[in-house]
């Protein structure tokens, strides 16, 4: 067995998961370095959670395999389980226990002795600022507090790798910022983190590298900065009453490549917008086409997403498809 | 091995903490069996002269309490699936057998606490003499075996049916028939033949018979047969529960 450092904290090798005829994860391969914060960005049903379930040994891949902390998920699931902490997308804390009992029982399940539990429970409660709530029943907690408790629990047994499946799903913006600051704190301590999200800002803000996933495939994988650079220097948006006419004029003048026209807005992906923008306006003036509004900006991760998948992540396509397929699988 | 034992303890602890955290449920679930004992037992005792029917059904009501509480405890895995905690258990570095054994012992513990409460109240209501220590110890052993058997049955069902909606089905198709097609409320030798035949095939009858022998000395089978059937049922149900639960996924 190779040492974990040499081969990466997580190495996925052609992972495939099919539910009946639906392929949730389609030949996914990637490599997460030790200490890296790696993100899976994609819409609901893209196969993010399914990938996490395979990596955390909760479901078996249809084909392919992966190693986590140097252990093969098929050959040594127990070793994998001991190496990882998981914060699931859906809440999994026991609301009829106190925060302390949730952590205490978790520690026992992970084979921690009394001394270790005592020390670590104190540490993780401090980290997520729940110390004064430790003896309160979890059912009295807000959504954000529950999520913080889940993060504390995932960290309790000092895992080498932490999986965060949509860690801020459904939380208000303020609580989301709060959770981000915990995640940044963890990162500074050198723990390897893999997170999934469908929030572009989250991936952009937190991740060292991001894989954009759609329909079970990785479309592109790089640092957020490189991803944005890859699709060009600027995005130009021109709003006009006659967008088709303007597009035709631009084409005739061989000015530039129109990326797409939507709701009367023409968008362009260009290397250097400051040179091109005057040209576009010049063509419009010459052709007597009124321009109502012009916007130029550097690409966001959202533009990257649209570029590689052809749709906006906010369009929630195929929402729940993954879950429905899993339900069908259980339905015997 | 020591480590697995402490993991079994963790699963047990969770069940027991959940139970002791809800005192209202603890008291509330005494209501139904007490109603049976007081209303049904008291009412029928008045109709049947010369037979203390209330004392006769006390072991049956004790069995019913254990039956309901144990199967509910086992089936509650369905709720853990629904509310997510099952993932926490399945993702932990603990074997499926460890989880099944921990839950079985945890569920049985809560059922036995309920049983003891009913037993004490029931002895006071019916006025039967307090059984000797030896009988109480045997009674406790039977309650342990019987409860573990039924929690395992609950776990097996919960592993098969995955939706909360199906829970009512378990109630109607499993718990009620198991109780009413047993000797819990009627002596087997006074039943119509068809019911007596079914009851004799129902393992619950043997457990209740053992409780009846030890409490009021009115059992109809030999105590050895009763306990044998209970132990056999426990072994089979634990094996089936472990097998089905190992097949379960998130």
Interface residues (C-beta under 8 A of the other chain):
Chain A: X53 X56 X57 X58 X59 X78 X81 X82 X86 X88 X90 X91 X92 X93 X94 X95 X96 X97 X101 X105 X106 X108 X109 X110 X111 X137 X153 X330 X331
Chain B: X3 X6 X7 X9 X10 X11 X13 X14 X17 X18 X21 X22 X83 X84 X85 X86 X87 X88 X89 X90 X91 X92 X93 X94 X162 X249 X250
